[in-house]
Amino acid sequence: MKVEDIQGFFAKRDQLDMADYLELDYYLECVGDIEACLAHFCSEQSTAQWSRVGVDEDFRHVYGAKVIDWKVVEELPELSYPVEQAAEGKVHACRVTIAHPHGNFGPKIPNLLTAVCGEGTYFTPGVPLVKLLDISFPDSYLAEFEGPKFGIEGIREMLGAYDRPIFFGVVKPNIGLQPELFAEIAYQSWLGGLDIAKDDEMLADVEWSTLKKRSELLGRARVRAEELTGDKKIYLANITDEVGNLIEQHDVAVTNGANALLVNAMPVGLSAVRMLRRHTKVPLIGHFPFIASFSRLEKYGIHSRVITKLQRLAGFDAIIMPGFGNRMMTPEQEVLENIEECLNDMGDLKRSLPVPGGSDSAATLENVYRKVGSVDFGFVPGRGIFGHPMGPKAGASSIRQAWKAIEKGLPLDTYAEAHPELKAMLEK
């Protein structure tokens, strides 16, 4: 590119009306002339070329993505990850902020992702490694989205659960249980104090446990548990399926007594979630399959916080995410960033309930609470309830007992001396 051509893809922030732009933060590894690489990067994800050959026109002013800030963070002897057929030469590791005009695609999540994570972004000459680190939306853009229908406050109101975390439980074994057994152990966990008994993300509508049969039994069990305990309960049914089946699956589950629905966000697609949000009368809760496959590498792909923001934008009332500890192989700072994206101000959108999980039990509740720094989170054990040596009712009781100890400021092992359910879990 000529110097004047390159400069058409650079601007200062105060030269732009940022209400017309999304702000994108990228990590890039560039080979060759840095400014030429960055200009190519902006060109490829927006105008591709700024005029027709032989015609005096220039679309960059209105439609071009523009670099508004960049810096070299490191000079590398080679790419962080080998890329076949990439250009060879000195590698410049850069942090880059780009203003991308959202008028290019409008308030449509598939088109947004096509622009900022698509062919132009990941196949730019001279830029073989790309990671989208963050995305910021102006209020004018956010106003085009409905966001969560219930959010944290709506889920709390459904349960009558205030001033504490929301206690989920993933019914285990996740694959293989017949609906009758599934319903019975969920019922026992509700009696023990669980708020939400949920299908595993892998358990959907299958021959040996159809959604219809399972939701019928769980719906009745939920009502019995509410009558016996005097507390509201939620059965969270997984309706993940082909997009064309989602509305029907929603209706079957809700008619039978499921009062919240689990959807595997990225396998189904965020546009499908947005469609469900407009249809549903119950909370939608997202799960994280497929996300780690393009977010885990430090220097390539998409940071998981971007997906968290997009899930909230699409309308999830709660977002299940990898939690703390070695089991989930997610840096603590990344977990905290995803939690914050559920709770931060985001235009007028309601807050989503963050649900960080992975090998939790009564023994880990205080650690999660301290790290989150508030009660606005969901706690989601599986084996910590359904693998409890005294059974699922005791497993759920151990979670509630652990919370009581935290509220009273007592060490768990001290409180456990008078509470056998908690003691058994701690000893396990």
C-alpha positions in Angstrom: 0.0 0.0 0.0 1.0 3.6 -0.6 1.5 5.8 2.4 -1.7 7.8 1.6 -3.6 4.6 1.2 -2.4 3.3 4.6 -3.3 6.5 6.4 -7.0 6.1 5.3 -7.3 3.3 7.8 -6.0 5.3 10.8 -7.8 8.0 12.8 -7.7 9.7 16.2 -10.5 8.9 18.6 -11.5 12.6 18.8 -11.9 12.7 15.0 -14.7 10.1 15.1 -18.2 10.0 16.6 -17.7 6.9 18.7 -21.5 6.4 19.0 -21.2 5.1 15.4 -18.4 2.6 16.2 -17.7 -0.6 18.1 -14.3 -0.5 19.8 -12.3 -3.7 19.3 -9.1 -4.6 21.1 -6.9 -7.1 19.4 -3.6 -8.9 20.0 -1.8 -9.3 16.6 1.4 -10.8 15.5 2.5 -8.9 12.3 5.2 -9.8 9.9 6.7 -7.0 7.9 5.8 -3.3 7.9 3.5 -2.8 10.9 1.4 0.1 9.6 0.8 -1.7 6.3 -0.3 -4.8 8.2 -2.7 -2.9 10.3 -4.1 -1.1 7.3 -4.7 -4.4 5.6 -6.3 -5.7 8.7 -8.8 -2.9 8.8 -9.4 -3.0 5.0 -10.1 -6.8 5.0 -12.7 -6.6 7.8 -14.6 -3.6 6.3 -14.3 -2.1 2.8 -11.8 -4.7 1.4 -10.9 -2.0 -1.1 -11.9 1.7 -0.9 -12.8 2.4 -4.5 -13.5 0.7 -7.9 -10.7 0.7 -10.3 -10.7 3.9 -12.4 -13.4 5.6 -10.3 -12.7 8.5 -8.0 -14.4 7.4 -4.8 -13.4 6.5 -1.3 -15.6 4.6 1.2 -13.2 4.6 4.1 -14.4 7.7 5.8 -17.8 6.2 6.5 -17.4 2.5 6.2 -13.8 1.7 6.9 -12.6 0.2 10.1 -9.8 2.4 11.6 -6.9 1.9 13.9 -7.3 4.4 16.7 -4.5 3.2 19.0 -1.6 0.7 18.7 1.7 -0.3 20.3 4.3 -2.9 19.9 4.5 -5.0 23.1 7.3 -7.3 22.0 9.6 -8.2 19.1 9.7 -11.9 18.6 12.1 -14.1 16.7 9.2 -16.2 15.3 5.5 -16.5 15.6 4.2 -17.8 18.9 2.4 -20.6 17.1 3.6 -21.9 13.7 1.4 -21.0 10.8 2.0 -22.8 7.5 2.4 -20.5 4.5 2.6 -17.4 6.7 5.0 -14.6 5.6 8.5 -14.9 7.0 10.4 -12.2 8.7 10.6 -10.2 11.9 7.5 -10.6 14.1 6.0 -7.6 15.8 3.6 -8.5 18.7 1.1 -5.6 18.9 -1.9 -4.4 20.9 -4.3 -2.7 18.6 -7.6 -0.8 19.1 -9.9 -0.5 16.1 -13.0 1.5 15.7 -15.4 -0.5 13.4 -18.5 1.3 12.1 -21.5 -0.8 13.2 -23.6 0.6 10.4 -21.7 -1.9 8.2 -23.7 -4.8 9.7 -26.4 -3.4 12.1 -27.7 -5.0 15.3 -27.3 -8.6 14.1 -25.0 -10.9 16.0 -24.2 -13.2 13.0 -23.2 -10.2 10.9 -21.3 -8.6 13.8 -19.3 -11.8 14.2 -18.7 -12.1 10.5 -17.1 -8.7 10.5 -14.9 -8.8 13.7 -14.1 -12.5 13.8 -14.4 -13.5 10.2 -12.4 -14.1 7.0 -11.1 -10.6 6.8 -9.9 -10.7 10.4 -8.2 -14.1 10.5 -6.9 -14.2 6.9 -5.2 -10.8 6.6 -1.9 -10.8 4.7 1.0 -10.3 7.2 -1.1 -10.9 10.3 -1.1 -14.7 10.8 -1.9 -14.6 14.6 -5.0 -12.7 15.9 -6.8 -12.7 19.2 -9.9 -10.6 19.8 -9.4 -9.5 23.4 -12.4 -7.3 24.0 -15.3 -5.5 22.4 -17.1 -2.4 23.6 -20.5 -1.3 22.4 -21.8 2.3 22.4 -25.2 2.8 24.1 -26.8 3.6 20.7 -25.9 0.0 19.6 -26.9 -1.7 22.8 -30.3 0.0 22.7 -31.1 -2.2 19.7 -30.9 -5.4 21.9 -33.3 -6.6 24.5 -30.8 -8.5 26.6 -31.9 -10.7 29.6 -35.6 -10.8 30.2 -35.3 -11.7 33.9 -31.6 -11.2 34.9 -30.4 -11.6 38.4 -33.2 -9.8 40.1 -35.9 -11.8 38.1 -34.3 -15.1 39.1 -34.1 -14.1 42.7 -37.8 -13.0 42.7 -38.8 -16.4 41.2 -37.0 -18.2 44.0 -37.6 -15.7 46.8 -33.8 -16.0 47.4 -32.1 -12.8 48.4 -28.8 -11.9 50.1 -27.2 -15.2 49.2 -25.9 -17.1 46.2 -28.3 -19.1 44.1 -27.6 -22.8 44.6 -27.7 -25.0 41.4 -27.0 -28.7 41.2 -26.1 -30.7 38.1 -27.9 -34.1 38.4 -25.3 -36.9 38.1 -24.8 -39.3 36.5 -25.3 -37.0 33.6 -25.8 -39.7 30.9 -27.6 -43.0 31.6 -30.1 -42.2 34.2 -33.7 -43.1 33.4 -36.2 -40.2 33.9 -37.7 -41.8 37.0 -34.4 -42.0 38.8 -33.4 -38.6 37.5 -36.5 -37.1 38.9 -36.2 -38.8 42.3 -32.6 -37.6 43.0 -33.5 -34.1 41.8 -36.5 -34.2 44.2 -34.2 -35.2 47.1 -31.8 -32.4 46.3 -34.6 -29.9 46.4 -35.7 -31.2 49.8 -32.2 -30.7 51.0 -32.2 -27.0 50.1 -31.2 -26.8 46.4 -32.7 -23.9 44.4 -32.2 -25.3 40.9 -31.8 -28.9 39.8 -30.5 -28.9 36.2 -30.0 -31.2 33.3 -26.4 -31.6 32.3 -25.4 -29.8 29.1 -24.9 -33.1 27.4 -28.3 -34.4 28.3 -31.0 -33.3 25.9 -33.9 -35.0 24.1 -32.8 -38.7 23.6 -34.7 -41.9 23.2 -33.9 -43.3 26.6 -34.8 -40.0 28.4 -37.0 -37.8 26.2 -37.4 -34.2 27.1 -41.2 -34.8 27.3 -40.9 -37.6 29.8 -38.2 -36.0 31.9 -39.9 -32.6 32.1 -43.2 -34.2 33.1 -41.6 -36.1 36.0 -39.3 -33.2 37.0 -42.2 -30.7 36.8 -44.3 -32.8 39.2 -41.4 -33.4 41.5 -40.6 -29.7 41.6 -44.2 -28.9 42.7 -44.1 -31.6 45.4 -40.8 -30.2 46.7 -42.2 -26.7 46.8 -45.3 -27.9 48.7 -43.2 -29.8 51.2 -40.5 -27.2 51.8 -42.5 -24.0 51.4 -39.7 -22.7 49.1 -39.8 -22.0 45.4 -37.7 -24.3 43.2 -36.5 -24.4 39.6 -36.1 -27.3 37.2 -33.6 -26.3 34.5 -34.3 -28.3 31.4 -31.8 -28.6 28.6 -33.5 -27.8 25.2 -30.3 -27.7 23.1 -31.2 -29.0 19.7 -31.3 -28.1 16.0 -32.5 -24.5 15.6 -35.7 -25.5 13.9 -36.7 -27.6 17.0 -36.0 -25.0 19.7 -39.4 -23.4 19.9 -41.1 -26.7 20.1 -38.7 -28.0 22.7 -39.2 -24.9 24.7 -42.9 -25.3 24.6 -42.8 -29.0 25.6 -40.5 -28.4 28.6 -42.3 -25.3 29.9 -45.8 -26.9 29.5 -44.6 -29.8 31.6 -43.2 -27.7 34.4 -39.7 -26.7 33.5 -39.4 -23.1 34.7 -36.0 -22.3 33.3 -34.2 -23.5 30.2 -30.6 -24.4 29.5 -29.1 -23.7 26.1 -25.6 -24.5 24.9 -24.9 -21.0 23.6 -22.3 -21.4 20.9 -23.3 -24.8 19.5 -26.8 -23.5 19.0 -25.8 -20.0 18.0 -26.4 -16.7 19.7 -29.0 -15.6 17.0 -31.0 -18.7 18.0 -30.8 -17.6 21.7 -32.0 -14.2 20.7 -35.0 -15.8 19.0 -35.8 -17.9 22.1 -35.5 -14.8 24.3 -38.3 -13.2 22.4 -40.5 -16.3 22.7 -39.8 -17.5 26.2 -41.7 -16.8 29.4 -39.0 -18.4 31.6 -35.3 -17.6 32.2 -32.7 -18.7 29.7 -29.4 -20.0 31.1 -26.3 -20.5 28.9 -23.7 -23.1 29.1 -20.1 -23.0 27.7 -19.5 -26.0 25.3 -17.4 -25.0 22.3 -16.1 -21.8 23.8 -12.7 -23.1 25.1 -11.9 -24.5 21.7 -11.3 -21.0 20.4 -10.6 -19.0 23.6 -8.0 -21.1 25.5 -4.8 -20.1 23.6 -3.3 -16.9 25.0 -2.3 -15.5 21.6 -4.9 -16.7 19.2 -8.7 -16.9 18.9 -11.2 -14.9 20.9 -11.1 -14.1 24.6 -13.9 -15.7 26.5 -15.0 -12.3 27.9 -16.1 -11.3 24.4 -18.4 -14.4 24.3 -19.8 -13.6 27.8 -20.7 -10.1 26.6 -22.4 -11.5 23.5 -24.3 -14.0 25.5 -25.7 -11.2 27.7 -26.5 -9.2 24.6 -28.4 -12.2 23.1 -30.6 -12.5 26.2 -29.2 -15.0 28.7 -30.4 -14.4 32.2 -27.6 -16.5 33.7 -24.3 -17.6 32.2 -22.6 -20.8 33.3 -18.8 -20.5 32.8 -15.6 -22.2 33.7 -14.8 -21.4 37.4 -11.9 -21.3 39.8 -9.3 -24.0 40.4 -7.2 -26.3 38.3 -10.1 -28.5 37.1 -11.3 -25.9 34.6 -7.8 -24.8 33.4 -8.9 -21.2 33.2 -6.7 -18.4 34.8 -8.3 -16.8 37.8 -8.2 -13.4 36.3 -10.1 -14.6 33.2 -12.8 -16.1 35.5 -13.1 -12.8 37.3 -13.3 -10.9 34.0 -16.2 -13.1 32.8 -18.0 -12.6 36.1 -17.6 -8.8 35.8 -19.0 -8.8 32.3 -22.2 -10.3 33.7 -22.5 -7.6 36.4 -21.0 -4.5 34.8 -23.2 -1.7 33.4 -24.1 -2.5 29.8 -26.4 0.2 28.5 -29.9 -0.5 29.9 -29.5 -4.3 29.7 -30.3 -6.3 32.9 -27.4 -8.0 34.7 -26.9 -11.7 34.0 -26.2 -14.1 36.9 -22.7 -15.4 36.6 -22.3 -19.1 37.5 -18.7 -20.1 37.7 -18.3 -23.8 38.1 -16.1 -26.9 38.1 -15.7 -29.6 40.8 -17.3 -27.5 43.5 -18.8 -28.6 46.8 -19.5 -27.3 50.2 -15.7 -27.3 50.7 -15.2 -24.7 47.9 -18.2 -22.4 48.5 -16.4 -19.9 50.7 -13.4 -19.7 48.3 -15.8 -18.8 45.4 -17.7 -16.3 47.5 -14.5 -14.5 48.5 -13.2 -14.4 45.0 -16.5 -13.1 43.5 -16.7 -10.5 46.2 -20.5 -10.5 46.5 -23.5 -12.8 46.7 -24.5 -12.2 43.1 -23.4 -15.5 41.6 -24.7 -19.0 41.1 -22.9 -22.0 42.7 -23.2 -25.2 40.7 -21.9 -28.4 42.2 -22.5 -31.8 40.6 -20.8 -34.6 42.4 -20.6 -32.2 45.4 -24.3 -32.8 45.8 -25.2 -36.0 43.9 -22.0 -37.8 44.9 -22.4 -37.0 48.6 -21.8 -40.2 50.7 -25.2 -39.7 52.5 -27.2 -39.0 49.2 -28.3 -35.9 47.3 -30.6 -34.5 50.0 -27.6 -34.5 52.3 -25.4 -33.1 49.5 -27.7 -30.1 49.1 -28.0 -29.7 52.9 -24.2 -29.5 53.1 -24.1 -26.6 50.7 -26.7 -24.7 52.7 -24.8 -25.5 55.9 -21.6 -24.2 54.4 -23.4 -21.0 53.6 -24.7 -20.7 57.2 -21.1 -21.1 58.5 -20.0 -18.3 56.1 -22.8 -16.0 57.3 -21.9 -16.7 60.9 -18.2 -16.2 60.3 -17.4 -19.6 61.5 -14.8 -22.1 60.2 -16.4 -24.9 58.2 -14.8 -27.6 60.2 -16.1 -26.0 63.5 -19.7 -25.7 62.1 -19.5 -29.2 60.7 -19.1 -30.7 64.2 -22.9 -30.2 64.7 -23.9 -30.8 61.1 -23.2 -34.3 59.8 -24.0 -33.6 56.2 -21.3 -30.9 56.0 -18.9 -33.0 58.0 -19.3 -36.0 55.7 -18.6 -33.8 52.6 -15.5 -32.2 54.2 -14.2 -35.6 55.1 -14.8 -36.9 51.6 
